Amino acid sequence: MRRALLIVCDGLGSDWLGRGYTPAIDGLLASGRRSADHRAVFPSVTRVSAASIATGCYPGSHGLQGNQVALLEGDRW
């Protein structure tokens, strides 16, 4: 069975990886794959970032702008 582990740290750019003492994460990286070609959105917002990961789209494309969601009730927000 193939498995994937996705570690998400809001606002963390690739230039910050490898600067700390993280033996467990370093071990995972040594036995797997990683991508240094990722970008953090600014301002960092958890749900916006998760939507980008799930859809593969930048925030401007998927339309989610924040952690709050306004739902239309009848003709009012």
PDB file of N, CA, C and O in Angstrom:
ATOM      1  N   MET A   1       0.835  -1.168   0.000  1.00  0.00           N
ATOM      2  CA  MET A   1       0.000   0.000   0.000  1.00  0.00           C
ATOM      3  C   MET A   1       0.889   1.244   0.000  1.00  0.00           C
ATOM      4  O   MET A   1       1.800   1.370   0.819  1.00  0.00           O
ATOM      5  N   ARG A   2       0.616   2.148  -0.918  1.00  0.00           N
ATOM      6  CA  ARG A   2       1.363   3.405  -0.963  1.00  0.00           C
ATOM      7  C   ARG A   2       0.691   4.408  -0.038  1.00  0.00           C
ATOM      8  O   ARG A   2      -0.536   4.500   0.015  1.00  0.00           O
ATOM      9  N   ARG A   3       1.492   5.141   0.673  1.00  0.00           N
ATOM     10  CA  ARG A   3       0.964   6.114   1.624  1.00  0.00           C
ATOM     11  C   ARG A   3       1.590   7.469   1.371  1.00  0.00           C
ATOM     12  O   ARG A   3       2.693   7.575   0.833  1.00  0.00           O
ATOM     13  N   ALA A   4       0.883   8.478   1.760  1.00  0.00           N
ATOM     14  CA  ALA A   4       1.397   9.847   1.650  1.00  0.00           C
ATOM     15  C   ALA A   4       1.184  10.553   2.975  1.00  0.00           C
ATOM     16  O   ALA A   4       0.152  10.385   3.625  1.00  0.00           O
ATOM     17  N   LEU A   5       2.157  11.335   3.364  1.00  0.00           N
ATOM     18  CA  LEU A   5       2.065  12.149   4.568  1.00  0.00           C
ATOM     19  C   LEU A   5       2.255  13.592   4.146  1.00  0.00           C
ATOM     20  O   LEU A   5       3.281  13.945   3.564  1.00  0.00           O
ATOM     21  N   LEU A   6       1.285  14.412   4.433  1.00  0.00           N
ATOM     22  CA  LEU A   6       1.350  15.825   4.089  1.00  0.00           C
ATOM     23  C   LEU A   6       1.435  16.617   5.382  1.00  0.00           C
ATOM     24  O   LEU A   6       0.523  16.570   6.207  1.00  0.00           O
ATOM     25  N   ILE A   7       2.524  17.340   5.555  1.00  0.00           N
ATOM     26  CA  ILE A   7       2.705  18.182   6.734  1.00  0.00           C
ATOM     27  C   ILE A   7       2.476  19.614   6.290  1.00  0.00           C
ATOM     28  O   ILE A   7       3.182  20.122   5.419  1.00  0.00           O
ATOM     29  N   VAL A   8       1.487  20.265   6.890  1.00  0.00           N
ATOM     30  CA  VAL A   8       1.129  21.629   6.507  1.00  0.00           C
ATOM     31  C   VAL A   8       1.457  22.572   7.653  1.00  0.00           C
ATOM     32  O   VAL A   8       1.013  22.373   8.784  1.00  0.00           O
ATOM     33  N   CYS A   9       2.228  23.585   7.354  1.00  0.00           N
ATOM     34  CA  CYS A   9       2.554  24.641   8.312  1.00  0.00           C
ATOM     35  C   CYS A   9       2.228  25.962   7.632  1.00  0.00           C
ATOM     36  O   CYS A   9       2.962  26.407   6.750  1.00  0.00           O
ATOM     37  N   ASP A  10       1.136  26.584   8.035  1.00  0.00           N
ATOM     38  CA  ASP A  10       0.712  27.819   7.385  1.00  0.00           C
ATOM     39  C   ASP A  10       1.827  28.852   7.363  1.00  0.00           C
ATOM     40  O   ASP A  10       2.461  29.126   8.382  1.00  0.00           O
ATOM     41  N   GLY A  11       2.053  29.415   6.197  1.00  0.00           N
ATOM     42  CA  GLY A  11       3.022  30.491   6.042  1.00  0.00           C
ATOM     43  C   GLY A  11       4.465  30.048   5.974  1.00  0.00           C
ATOM     44  O   GLY A  11       5.361  30.891   5.946  1.00  0.00           O
ATOM     45  N   LEU A  12       4.719  28.758   5.947  1.00  0.00           N
ATOM     46  CA  LEU A  12       6.089  28.258   5.936  1.00  0.00           C
ATOM     47  C   LEU A  12       6.593  28.145   4.508  1.00  0.00           C
ATOM     48  O   LEU A  12       6.078  27.344   3.728  1.00  0.00           O
ATOM     49  N   GLY A  13       7.582  28.929   4.165  1.00  0.00           N
ATOM     50  CA  GLY A  13       8.194  28.854   2.846  1.00  0.00           C
ATOM     51  C   GLY A  13       9.303  27.820   2.816  1.00  0.00           C
ATOM     52  O   GLY A  13       9.803  27.409   3.863  1.00  0.00           O
ATOM     53  N   SER A  14       9.690  27.401   1.623  1.00  0.00           N
ATOM     54  CA  SER A  14      10.717  26.358   1.493  1.00  0.00           C
ATOM     55  C   SER A  14      12.060  26.800   2.057  1.00  0.00           C
ATOM     56  O   SER A  14      12.876  25.958   2.433  1.00  0.00           O
ATOM     57  N   ASP A  15      12.304  28.109   2.123  1.00  0.00           N
ATOM     58  CA  ASP A  15      13.573  28.595   2.652  1.00  0.00           C
ATOM     59  C   ASP A  15      13.696  28.379   4.159  1.00  0.00           C
ATOM     60  O   ASP A  15      14.792  28.519   4.702  1.00  0.00           O
ATOM     61  N   TRP A  16      12.615  28.045   4.844  1.00  0.00           N
ATOM     62  CA  TRP A  16      12.665  27.801   6.282  1.00  0.00           C
ATOM     63  C   TRP A  16      12.841  26.328   6.625  1.00  0.00           C
ATOM     64  O   TRP A  16      13.078  25.997   7.787  1.00  0.00           O
ATOM     65  N   LEU A  17      12.734  25.448   5.659  1.00  0.00           N
ATOM     66  CA  LEU A  17      12.890  24.024   5.940  1.00  0.00           C
ATOM     67  C   LEU A  17      14.348  23.679   6.182  1.00  0.00           C
ATOM     68  O   LEU A  17      15.235  24.207   5.512  1.00  0.00           O
ATOM     69  N   GLY A  18      14.598  22.797   7.134  1.00  0.00           N
ATOM     70  CA  GLY A  18      15.945  22.333   7.409  1.00  0.00           C
ATOM     71  C   GLY A  18      16.734  23.212   8.355  1.00  0.00           C
ATOM     72  O   GLY A  18      17.924  22.975   8.564  1.00  0.00           O
ATOM     73  N   ARG A  19      16.103  24.221   8.932  1.00  0.00           N
ATOM     74  CA  ARG A  19      16.827  25.116   9.831  1.00  0.00           C
ATOM     75  C   ARG A  19      16.725  24.715  11.299  1.00  0.00           C
ATOM     76  O   ARG A  19      17.455  25.245  12.136  1.00  0.00           O
ATOM     77  N   GLY A  20      15.843  23.801  11.614  1.00  0.00           N
ATOM     78  CA  GLY A  20      15.655  23.428  13.008  1.00  0.00           C
ATOM     79  C   GLY A  20      16.157  22.031  13.296  1.00  0.00           C
ATOM     80  O   GLY A  20      16.627  21.326  12.403  1.00  0.00           O
ATOM     81  N   TYR A  21      16.051  21.639  14.555  1.00  0.00           N
ATOM     82  CA  TYR A  21      16.415  20.288  14.956  1.00  0.00           C
ATOM     83  C   TYR A  21      15.147  19.454  14.906  1.00  0.00           C
ATOM     84  O   TYR A  21      14.352  19.473  15.845  1.00  0.00           O
ATOM     85  N   THR A  22      14.954  18.729  13.825  1.00  0.00           N
ATOM     86  CA  THR A  22      13.738  17.947  13.616  1.00  0.00           C
ATOM     87  C   THR A  22      14.105  16.538  13.149  1.00  0.00           C
ATOM     88  O   THR A  22      13.890  16.205  11.983  1.00  0.00           O
ATOM     89  N   PRO A  23      14.652  15.708  14.035  1.00  0.00           N
ATOM     90  CA  PRO A  23      15.118  14.387  13.611  1.00  0.00           C
ATOM     91  C   PRO A  23      14.011  13.497  13.049  1.00  0.00           C
ATOM     92  O   PRO A  23      14.263  12.742  12.110  1.00  0.00           O
ATOM     93  N   ALA A  24      12.802  13.560  13.590  1.00  0.00           N
ATOM     94  CA  ALA A  24      11.721  12.711  13.079  1.00  0.00           C
ATOM     95  C   ALA A  24      11.343  13.112  11.655  1.00  0.00           C
ATOM     96  O   ALA A  24      11.191  12.255  10.785  1.00  0.00           O
ATOM     97  N   ILE A  25      11.195  14.400  11.422  1.00  0.00           N
ATOM     98  CA  ILE A  25      10.860  14.872  10.072  1.00  0.00           C
ATOM     99  C   ILE A  25      12.022  14.618   9.129  1.00  0.00           C
ATOM    100  O   ILE A  25      11.810  14.230   7.980  1.00  0.00           O
ATOM    101  N   ASP A  26      13.244  14.829   9.594  1.00  0.00           N
ATOM    102  CA  ASP A  26      14.416  14.550   8.757  1.00  0.00           C
ATOM    103  C   ASP A  26      14.450  13.080   8.340  1.00  0.00           C
ATOM    104  O   ASP A  26      14.816  12.764   7.208  1.00  0.00           O
ATOM    105  N   GLY A  27      14.067  12.176   9.255  1.00  0.00           N
ATOM    106  CA  GLY A  27      14.024  10.752   8.935  1.00  0.00           C
ATOM    107  C   GLY A  27      12.974  10.435   7.882  1.00  0.00           C
ATOM    108  O   GLY A  27      13.210   9.623   6.987  1.00  0.00           O
ATOM    109  N   LEU A  28      11.810  11.078   7.988  1.00  0.00           N
ATOM    110  CA  LEU A  28      10.771  10.888   6.976  1.00  0.00           C
ATOM    111  C   LEU A  28      11.243  11.374   5.613  1.00  0.00           C
ATOM    112  O   LEU A  28      11.008  10.720   4.597  1.00  0.00           O
ATOM    113  N   LEU A  29      11.905  12.516   5.597  1.00  0.00           N
ATOM    114  CA  LEU A  29      12.396  13.071   4.334  1.00  0.00           C
ATOM    115  C   LEU A  29      13.468  12.181   3.715  1.00  0.00           C
ATOM    116  O   LEU A  29      13.530  12.036   2.494  1.00  0.00           O
ATOM    117  N   ALA A  30      14.309  11.588   4.551  1.00  0.00           N
ATOM    118  CA  ALA A  30      15.393  10.744   4.039  1.00  0.00           C
ATOM    119  C   ALA A  30      14.857   9.472   3.381  1.00  0.00           C
ATOM    120  O   ALA A  30      15.479   8.933   2.465  1.00  0.00           O
ATOM    121  N   SER A  31      13.704   8.996   3.850  1.00  0.00           N
ATOM    122  CA  SER A  31      13.165   7.751   3.305  1.00  0.00           C
ATOM    123  C   SER A  31      12.042   7.978   2.292  1.00  0.00           C
ATOM    124  O   SER A  31      11.413   7.019   1.843  1.00  0.00           O
ATOM    125  N   GLY A  32      11.791   9.208   1.937  1.00  0.00           N
ATOM    126  CA  GLY A  32      10.700   9.490   1.004  1.00  0.00           C
ATOM    127  C   GLY A  32      11.059  10.586   0.025  1.00  0.00           C
ATOM    128  O   GLY A  32      12.208  10.719  -0.397  1.00  0.00           O
ATOM    129  N   ARG A  33      10.076  11.349  -0.320  1.00  0.00           N
ATOM    130  CA  ARG A  33      10.265  12.442  -1.273  1.00  0.00           C
ATOM    131  C   ARG A  33       9.746  13.729  -0.677  1.00  0.00           C
ATOM    132  O   ARG A  33       8.918  13.728   0.233  1.00  0.00           O
ATOM    133  N   ARG A  34      10.252  14.830  -1.213  1.00  0.00           N
ATOM    134  CA  ARG A  34       9.758  16.129  -0.785  1.00  0.00           C
ATOM    135  C   ARG A  34       9.813  17.084  -1.957  1.00  0.00           C
ATOM    136  O   ARG A  34      10.536  16.863  -2.929  1.00  0.00           O
ATOM    137  N   SER A  35       9.062  18.117  -1.853  1.00  0.00           N
ATOM    138  CA  SER A  35       9.054  19.140  -2.893  1.00  0.00           C
ATOM    139  C   SER A  35       9.498  20.458  -2.287  1.00  0.00           C
ATOM    140  O   SER A  35       8.937  20.912  -1.290  1.00  0.00           O
ATOM    141  N   ALA A  36      10.492  21.061  -2.883  1.00  0.00           N
ATOM    142  CA  ALA A  36      10.932  22.382  -2.441  1.00  0.00           C
ATOM    143  C   ALA A  36      10.303  23.463  -3.316  1.00  0.00           C
ATOM    144  O   ALA A  36      10.588  24.649  -3.154  1.00  0.00           O
ATOM    145  N   ASP A  37       9.448  23.045  -4.239  1.00  0.00           N
ATOM    146  CA  ASP A  37       8.817  23.985  -5.160  1.00  0.00           C
ATOM    147  C   ASP A  37       7.389  24.265  -4.704  1.00  0.00           C
ATOM    148  O   ASP A  37       6.424  23.897  -5.375  1.00  0.00           O
ATOM    149  N   HIS A  38       7.271  24.921  -3.554  1.00  0.00           N
ATOM    150  CA  HIS A  38       5.951  25.287  -3.061  1.00  0.00           C
ATOM    151  C   HIS A  38       5.976  26.738  -2.618  1.00  0.00           C
ATOM    152  O   HIS A  38       7.041  27.306  -2.377  1.00  0.00           O
ATOM    153  N   ARG A  39       4.821  27.319  -2.514  1.00  0.00           N
ATOM    154  CA  ARG A  39       4.700  28.727  -2.151  1.00  0.00           C
ATOM    155  C   ARG A  39       3.684  28.874  -1.032  1.00  0.00           C
ATOM    156  O   ARG A  39       2.670  28.176  -1.006  1.00  0.00           O
ATOM    157  N   ALA A  40       3.955  29.772  -0.123  1.00  0.00           N
ATOM    158  CA  ALA A  40       2.996  30.103   0.926  1.00  0.00           C
ATOM    159  C   ALA A  40       2.207  31.333   0.484  1.00  0.00           C
ATOM    160  O   ALA A  40       2.763  32.263  -0.100  1.00  0.00           O
ATOM    161  N   VAL A  41       0.908  31.326   0.770  1.00  0.00           N
ATOM    162  CA  VAL A  41       0.103  32.496   0.447  1.00  0.00           C
ATOM    163  C   VAL A  41       0.230  33.510   1.573  1.00  0.00           C
ATOM    164  O   VAL A  41       0.511  33.147   2.716  1.00  0.00           O
ATOM    165  N   PHE A  42       0.023  34.769   1.252  1.00  0.00           N
ATOM    166  CA  PHE A  42       0.075  35.824   2.266  1.00  0.00           C
ATOM    167  C   PHE A  42      -1.161  36.681   2.129  1.00  0.00           C
ATOM    168  O   PHE A  42      -1.470  37.114   1.019  1.00  0.00           O
ATOM    169  N   PRO A  43      -1.871  36.942   3.184  1.00  0.00           N
ATOM    170  CA  PRO A  43      -1.604  36.428   4.530  1.00  0.00           C
ATOM    171  C   PRO A  43      -1.960  34.946   4.623  1.00  0.00           C
ATOM    172  O   PRO A  43      -2.828  34.451   3.904  1.00  0.00           O
ATOM    173  N   SER A  44      -1.282  34.266   5.508  1.00  0.00           N
ATOM    174  CA  SER A  44      -1.486  32.831   5.665  1.00  0.00           C
ATOM    175  C   SER A  44      -2.824  32.572   6.359  1.00  0.00           C
ATOM    176  O   SER A  44      -3.042  33.024   7.483  1.00  0.00           O
ATOM    177  N   VAL A  45      -3.709  31.850   5.695  1.00  0.00           N
ATOM    178  CA  VAL A  45      -5.032  31.528   6.228  1.00  0.00           C
ATOM    179  C   VAL A  45      -5.253  30.028   6.025  1.00  0.00           C
ATOM    180  O   VAL A  45      -5.166  29.528   4.903  1.00  0.00           O
ATOM    181  N   THR A  46      -5.535  29.321   7.109  1.00  0.00           N
ATOM    182  CA  THR A  46      -5.597  27.861   7.077  1.00  0.00           C
ATOM    183  C   THR A  46      -6.548  27.320   6.022  1.00  0.00           C
ATOM    184  O   THR A  46      -6.145  26.491   5.206  1.00  0.00           O
ATOM    185  N   ARG A  47      -7.785  27.760   6.016  1.00  0.00           N
ATOM    186  CA  ARG A  47      -8.765  27.194   5.074  1.00  0.00           C
ATOM    187  C   ARG A  47      -8.447  27.552   3.632  1.00  0.00           C
ATOM    188  O   ARG A  47      -8.696  26.758   2.725  1.00  0.00           O
ATOM    189  N   VAL A  48      -7.904  28.729   3.415  1.00  0.00           N
ATOM    190  CA  VAL A  48      -7.521  29.120   2.057  1.00  0.00           C
ATOM    191  C   VAL A  48      -6.393  28.218   1.569  1.00  0.00           C
ATOM    192  O   VAL A  48      -6.414  27.750   0.431  1.00  0.00           O
ATOM    193  N   SER A  49      -5.410  27.978   2.430  1.00  0.00           N
ATOM    194  CA  SER A  49      -4.297  27.094   2.069  1.00  0.00           C
ATOM    195  C   SER A  49      -4.779  25.673   1.818  1.00  0.00           C
ATOM    196  O   SER A  49      -4.348  25.034   0.859  1.00  0.00           O
ATOM    197  N   ALA A  50      -5.673  25.168   2.674  1.00  0.00           N
ATOM    198  CA  ALA A  50      -6.199  23.810   2.501  1.00  0.00           C
ATOM    199  C   ALA A  50      -6.987  23.687   1.200  1.00  0.00           C
ATOM    200  O   ALA A  50      -6.903  22.663   0.522  1.00  0.00           O
ATOM    201  N   ALA A  51      -7.750  24.715   0.846  1.00  0.00           N
ATOM    202  CA  ALA A  51      -8.496  24.686  -0.415  1.00  0.00           C
ATOM    203  C   ALA A  51      -7.543  24.668  -1.601  1.00  0.00           C
ATOM    204  O   ALA A  51      -7.811  24.003  -2.601  1.00  0.00           O
ATOM    205  N   SER A  52      -6.436  25.392  -1.499  1.00  0.00           N
ATOM    206  CA  SER A  52      -5.446  25.386  -2.581  1.00  0.00           C
ATOM    207  C   SER A  52      -4.802  24.012  -2.717  1.00  0.00           C
ATOM    208  O   SER A  52      -4.579  23.543  -3.833  1.00  0.00           O
ATOM    209  N   ILE A  53      -4.502  23.365  -1.599  1.00  0.00           N
ATOM    210  CA  ILE A  53      -3.921  22.018  -1.638  1.00  0.00           C
ATOM    211  C   ILE A  53      -4.920  21.038  -2.247  1.00  0.00           C
ATOM    212  O   ILE A  53      -4.552  20.211  -3.082  1.00  0.00           O
ATOM    213  N   ALA A  54      -6.182  21.128  -1.830  1.00  0.00           N
ATOM    214  CA  ALA A  54      -7.201  20.187  -2.300  1.00  0.00           C
ATOM    215  C   ALA A  54      -7.548  20.370  -3.773  1.00  0.00           C
ATOM    216  O   ALA A  54      -7.832  19.396  -4.472  1.00  0.00           O
ATOM    217  N   THR A  55      -7.525  21.619  -4.248  1.00  0.00           N
ATOM    218  CA  THR A  55      -7.940  21.882  -5.629  1.00  0.00           C
ATOM    219  C   THR A  55      -6.782  22.034  -6.597  1.00  0.00           C
ATOM    220  O   THR A  55      -6.955  21.882  -7.807  1.00  0.00           O
ATOM    221  N   GLY A  56      -5.594  22.335  -6.069  1.00  0.00           N
ATOM    222  CA  GLY A  56      -4.459  22.605  -6.947  1.00  0.00           C
ATOM    223  C   GLY A  56      -4.514  23.987  -7.567  1.00  0.00           C
ATOM    224  O   GLY A  56      -3.784  24.275  -8.516  1.00  0.00           O
ATOM    225  N   CYS A  57      -5.379  24.848  -7.035  1.00  0.00           N
ATOM    226  CA  CYS A  57      -5.557  26.203  -7.578  1.00  0.00           C
ATOM    227  C   CYS A  57      -5.046  27.250  -6.596  1.00  0.00           C
ATOM    228  O   CYS A  57      -5.057  27.043  -5.383  1.00  0.00           O
ATOM    229  N   TYR A  58      -4.602  28.370  -7.139  1.00  0.00           N
ATOM    230  CA  TYR A  58      -4.266  29.513  -6.294  1.00  0.00           C
ATOM    231  C   TYR A  58      -5.551  30.086  -5.703  1.00  0.00           C
ATOM    232  O   TYR A  58      -6.629  29.876  -6.260  1.00  0.00           O
ATOM    233  N   PRO A  59      -5.456  30.813  -4.572  1.00  0.00           N
ATOM    234  CA  PRO A  59      -6.652  31.375  -3.944  1.00  0.00           C
ATOM    235  C   PRO A  59      -7.500  32.233  -4.886  1.00  0.00           C
ATOM    236  O   PRO A  59      -8.726  32.219  -4.784  1.00  0.00           O
ATOM    237  N   GLY A  60      -6.885  32.962  -5.781  1.00  0.00           N
ATOM    238  CA  GLY A  60      -7.649  33.777  -6.716  1.00  0.00           C
ATOM    239  C   GLY A  60      -8.518  32.959  -7.645  1.00  0.00           C
ATOM    240  O   GLY A  60      -9.494  33.469  -8.194  1.00  0.00           O
ATOM    241  N   SER A  61      -8.172  31.683  -7.829  1.00  0.00           N
ATOM    242  CA  SER A  61      -8.951  30.814  -8.719  1.00  0.00           C
ATOM    243  C   SER A  61     -10.073  30.078  -7.996  1.00  0.00           C
ATOM    244  O   SER A  61     -11.176  29.958  -8.529  1.00  0.00           O
ATOM    245  N   HIS A  62      -9.801  29.575  -6.767  1.00  0.00           N
ATOM    246  CA  HIS A  62     -10.856  28.824  -6.078  1.00  0.00           C
ATOM    247  C   HIS A  62     -11.824  29.729  -5.337  1.00  0.00           C
ATOM    248  O   HIS A  62     -12.917  29.287  -4.983  1.00  0.00           O
ATOM    249  N   GLY A  63     -11.461  30.983  -5.089  1.00  0.00           N
ATOM    250  CA  GLY A  63     -12.398  31.965  -4.556  1.00  0.00           C
ATOM    251  C   GLY A  63     -12.525  32.040  -3.049  1.00  0.00           C
ATOM    252  O   GLY A  63     -13.155  32.970  -2.545  1.00  0.00           O
ATOM    253  N   LEU A  64     -11.953  31.099  -2.303  1.00  0.00           N
ATOM    254  CA  LEU A  64     -12.027  31.165  -0.847  1.00  0.00           C
ATOM    255  C   LEU A  64     -11.065  32.242  -0.374  1.00  0.00           C
ATOM    256  O   LEU A  64      -9.891  32.238  -0.747  1.00  0.00           O
ATOM    257  N   GLN A  65     -11.558  33.166   0.448  1.00  0.00           N
ATOM    258  CA  GLN A  65     -10.738  34.306   0.844  1.00  0.00           C
ATOM    259  C   GLN A  65     -10.372  34.329   2.314  1.00  0.00           C
ATOM    260  O   GLN A  65      -9.480  35.082   2.706  1.00  0.00           O
ATOM    261  N   GLY A  66     -11.023  33.537   3.135  1.00  0.00           N
ATOM    262  CA  GLY A  66     -10.726  33.566   4.559  1.00  0.00           C
ATOM    263  C   GLY A  66     -11.280  32.346   5.260  1.00  0.00           C
ATOM    264  O   GLY A  66     -11.789  31.427   4.618  1.00  0.00           O
ATOM    265  N   ASN A  67     -11.179  32.337   6.598  1.00  0.00           N
ATOM    266  CA  ASN A  67     -11.682  31.220   7.386  1.00  0.00           C
ATOM    267  C   ASN A  67     -13.188  31.296   7.606  1.00  0.00           C
ATOM    268  O   ASN A  67     -13.804  30.304   7.996  1.00  0.00           O
ATOM    269  N   GLN A  68     -13.786  32.456   7.363  1.00  0.00           N
ATOM    270  CA  GLN A  68     -15.228  32.627   7.502  1.00  0.00           C
ATOM    271  C   GLN A  68     -15.903  32.372   6.168  1.00  0.00           C
ATOM    272  O   GLN A  68     -15.366  32.722   5.117  1.00  0.00           O
ATOM    273  N   VAL A  69     -17.068  31.769   6.207  1.00  0.00           N
ATOM    274  CA  VAL A  69     -17.838  31.512   4.994  1.00  0.00           C
ATOM    275  C   VAL A  69     -19.210  32.149   5.160  1.00  0.00           C
ATOM    276  O   VAL A  69     -19.922  31.853   6.120  1.00  0.00           O
ATOM    277  N   ALA A  70     -19.581  33.018   4.234  1.00  0.00           N
ATOM    278  CA  ALA A  70     -20.899  33.644   4.257  1.00  0.00           C
ATOM    279  C   ALA A  70     -21.843  32.817   3.393  1.00  0.00           C
ATOM    280  O   ALA A  70     -21.558  32.546   2.227  1.00  0.00           O
ATOM    281  N   LEU A  71     -22.953  32.426   3.971  1.00  0.00           N
ATOM    282  CA  LEU A  71     -23.936  31.626   3.244  1.00  0.00           C
ATOM    283  C   LEU A  71     -25.137  32.494   2.894  1.00  0.00           C
ATOM    284  O   LEU A  71     -25.610  33.278   3.717  1.00  0.00           O
ATOM    285  N   LEU A  72     -25.613  32.351   1.702  1.00  0.00           N
ATOM    286  CA  LEU A  72     -26.765  33.104   1.232  1.00  0.00           C
ATOM    287  C   LEU A  72     -28.035  32.467   1.779  1.00  0.00           C
ATOM    288  O   LEU A  72     -28.283  31.279   1.570  1.00  0.00           O
ATOM    289  N   GLU A  73     -28.851  33.275   2.491  1.00  0.00           N
ATOM    290  CA  GLU A  73     -30.146  32.815   3.000  1.00  0.00           C
ATOM    291  C   GLU A  73     -31.217  33.627   2.286  1.00  0.00           C
ATOM    292  O   GLU A  73     -31.422  34.803   2.587  1.00  0.00           O
ATOM    293  N   GLY A  74     -31.887  33.000   1.354  1.00  0.00           N
ATOM    294  CA  GLY A  74     -32.865  33.739   0.560  1.00  0.00           C
ATOM    295  C   GLY A  74     -32.144  34.747  -0.308  1.00  0.00           C
ATOM    296  O   GLY A  74     -31.359  34.382  -1.183  1.00  0.00           O
ATOM    297  N   ASP A  75     -32.419  36.031  -0.059  1.00  0.00           N
ATOM    298  CA  ASP A  75     -31.748  37.084  -0.821  1.00  0.00           C
ATOM    299  C   ASP A  75     -30.775  37.876   0.045  1.00  0.00           C
ATOM    300  O   ASP A  75     -30.339  38.957  -0.350  1.00  0.00           O
ATOM    301  N   ARG A  76     -30.428  37.353   1.222  1.00  0.00           N
ATOM    302  CA  ARG A  76     -29.526  38.057   2.151  1.00  0.00           C
ATOM    303  C   ARG A  76     -28.332  37.193   2.506  1.00  0.00           C
ATOM    304  O   ARG A  76     -28.430  35.967   2.536  1.00  0.00           O
ATOM    305  N   TRP A  77     -27.209  37.831   2.773  1.00  0.00           N
ATOM    306  CA  TRP A  77     -26.002  37.140   3.232  1.00  0.00           C
ATOM    307  C   TRP A  77     -26.044  37.032   4.726  1.00  0.00           C
ATOM    308  O   TRP A  77     -25.123  36.483   5.332  1.00  0.00           O
TER     309      TRP A  77
END
